[in-house]
Amino acid sequence: MPGRRCLGTFRPARLEPECDFLISATLRHQRELNLGSAGRWDDFAGHRRRVTDLILGHRTGRPSSRLVVLGAGNCNDLELARLLAGFADVDLVDIDTEALAGAVRRQRLPDGARLRLHGGVDLTDPAPDRLERLSRGDVVVSTTVLTQLLDVALQAGATGPELLTVRDDHLRLITGLLAPRGVGMLVTDVVSSDTCPQLRTTGTGGLGPLLAEVVNGGNFFTGANPFAIERWLSTSPDLRLDRFGMAPPWRWDIGDRSYLVSALAFRKQAEWRTINAAG
């Protein structure tokens, strides 16, 4: 998919001897994609506006609110100036350090912007010290990065159950970075016009029914069924989530291909401390 961002790699045990080769090959491939999409700002306009509006709509109202974006890459789907106006601090996370730096240059942000870049972070297996550098976010967003993780896993020989493990681990990463009462967001492409050609001509009002149709028909990217994701999140008590919402889907046209995109939001429960009344 043009414009997808650099990530890490899936490492099943049976492929360990080839691990270094797989990592380097994956990184080279992803950097090529980033370079290829760096100049496609205009192609992302409608998608970028939707993603940015959704993020700003989930601000918690805290004066020192922090936004964490996972898989930020070229930031073609983020209006950074608007996000910096809406949040006290913004953290951008990606494995491709050069893509993050280039994104800041292209959007011409002023010196001293409250923006922290975290490059070299493998989202499939982030090192603990890398995560410790990230403060808990009031909003933590994964922006069309899930299917990229799943693609890399497929290339490494992952099977169906292993792909769902990749998905679930990513969801746990999002929730683990949330502050109490913080909001997590998963923005993901669900299907493309390659297998759903009617997507190219479906109007806005028909995208919701089309999403239900492709899911019911099994015509979606493995692991990207938003209804199954919402069900998994809501039935995993250890994640401590208490509110869920799904935005109306939208079509993202890029070149001669279209993607049906879904956005799911969920809130982390407040943390309660037990008080010993007995003294």
N, C-alpha and C positions, 0 to 999 in steps of 0.2 A: 504494500500500500504506500503510495507516495506520501512523504511527510512523516512517516512513523519515526519514532525516536529510539535512541540507543538505550539498550538495557543490559541485562546480564545474560547468563546462560543457564539452562537446566542441566544438572549433572547427575544422571542416574548412575548407580554403582557400577553397572556393567560397562559403562563408558569411561570410567576413571582413567585408564591408561592413555586415552586420547583427549583428556580434559583440556590440557594446555592448548592443543591444536584447535579444539572447538571454541574455546574462549577467544583466541586471537582471530580466528576466522569470523566469528560472530561480530566482534567489535569492528573489524574492517568493513564488514557488510553494512552494519548500522551507521557507521560514520559516512559511508558513501550515500546512504539514504538521507542523512542529515544535510550533507553538502548539496544533494540534489533538490531538497525542499527549502533550503535557506532563502531562496529568492522568490518563493511562491506565496508571499504574504497576501496578495489579493485573492488567491484561491481559497483562503481560509476565512474570508471576511465574515460571512454569515455564521459560520460555525464558531468563530472566535467571539463574536458578539453574544451568542447564546451561552457559551461556556462562561464568559466573564460575567454576564448578567446573573447567571445561576449562582456563581460563587459569591457575588456581592449580596445576593438575596438571602444568603444563609449566614451573614455576619451575626455574631452573638450579641453585639452591643457593648461588649467590654471595651473600655478606653484603650487598653493595651493589647488589643486583639492581634493574633498572629495567624498568618496563612502559610500552610506548607503544601507545595505542589510536587507530586511525585511523577517523574517522567517528563519534566518540563521541556527538555531538549531545546529546539529552536524557538520555543515560545510563540509559534505562529498562531496558536489557539488561545493566547492570553494577551489582554490589553494591560500591560504592566503598569502604565501610568494610572489607570483607573483603579487597579488593585492596590497600588501604593497609597492612593488617596483614601481608600476604604479600610485599610488595615495599618496598624502601627508598624508591623514588620512582615516581610514576605521572604520565605525560604524556598528556593528552587533546587530540586534534587534530580540528578540524572547521572548516568555513567559517563556521558560525553561532556567533559569539561569544556572543550572548545566550542561545542554547540551552545552551551549556556552563556559563555563570554560573548559569542557572536550575537546572541539574542539581545543582550543588554546594549551592545553597540548599535544594532539596527533600530532599536526602539528609542535610541537617543535619550536615555535617562540621565538626569543631572548627577553630577558628582555628589556623593554623600547620601544617595537614595537609600532608604532603609531596606536594602535588599541583600540577602546572603545567598551565595552560590555554593552548592555542595556537589562538586563534580566527582567522578570516579566511584559513585555509589552503585553497586550491583543490586538492583531491586529484588532479584531472586534469592540473594543470599547476602544481605547487608551485614557488614562487620559490626559487632557491638559498639566499638569505639566510634564508628561513623554515626550510629543512631544516637549516641550520647551527645553528639554535637547539635542535635536537633532539639529545640525546646518543644514542649507539647503544643500542638496547634489548636486554636479555637475552630479553625476550619482546615481539614486535610483533604486534598483532592488528588485523585488519580485521573489523569486526562488522556483518554484513549490509549492507554498503555497496556491494559490487560491483554488484549488480543495479540499485542507484540510479544509479551511474555509467553503466551501460549504458542505462538508461531515458532519461537526459538526452541521451546520444549519439544515441539513436533519434529523439528529438524534434528534434534538430538536423540530421537527415537522414543519419545514418551508415548505411553498408551493412554486410553481413556481415563482410568483411575488416577494416573500420574498427572494428567492435565488438570483434573479437578483439584488435586493437591496443590498445584501451582496457583490455581485460582484462589483457593481457600487461604493459602499462605499470604497472598497479596492482600486479601481482605483483612486478615489478621494484622498485617503491617499497618494498614490504614487505621484500624481501630486502636492499635497499640500506641499510635502517635497522637491520639486525641486527648485533649484536656477534658476534665469532667464537664459535662454539658456541651462539649464541643460537637461539631457537625462534620461527619465524613461524607464525601461525595465520590461516587464512582461514575465516571463518564466513559462509556464504551461504545464502539461500533458493534452492531449485532449481526448485520448481514450486508452484503454488497450487491450491486446490480449485476454482478457476474452470474449469480445464481437466482437473483430476484429482479429480472429485467423491468418489471412493472414499477419498480421503485423510481425509475427515471421520470415517470410521467404522473406519479401519484401526487395529488394535491395535499396541502397541509392537513386538512380535515380527514384525509384517508390514511394518514400514517399510523395512527393508533390502531385501527383495525388491521392494517397491514402487519404491524408488529405482532399482534396476536396470531395472525394467520401464519406467518413464517415460523413462529415458535411452535405452534400446534403441529405444523407440518415437518418439524425437525430441520428446517432450512435456516440455520444460523451458525455462526462461528462457535466451535466447540468451547464450552465454558463461559459463553457470553450471554446466555439466556437471563435477562434481567429479572424475570419472575422467579426463576430458580435461585438466583443470587439473593433476592430479597427473602425468600423462604429460608435459605440457609442462615442468613444473618439473624433473622427473627427467631430461629429455633436453636441458636447457639448461646446458651445462658452465660457461658464464661466470657463472652464479649461485652456483656452489660450494656446492651443497646435498648432504647425504649421508644423511639419514634422513627417512622419510616415514611418516605414519600418518593413517588416517581414522577418526574416531569414528563410532559407530553413529548413524544419522540420527534426528532427532526431529521431532515435529509441534508447530508453534507455532500455537495457536488465538488469533485476535484478532478479536473481533466475530463476524460471520457468515462469516468466511473463515479458512482454514487454510493454512499453508505447511509444506512439507517442507524441513527445514534440514539442511545438511551442514557438518561441520567438518574441515578438513584441516590437519595440522601438518607442519612440515619444519624441519630444522636446518641452520644455516650451518656450513660446515667451519671448522676451526681455521686460523689464519693461521700459516704456517711461514716463518721467515726463513732465507735461504741464508747459511751461514757460510763464509767464504773460509779454508780450512784452510792455504792456502799462505802466509798472513800477508802 
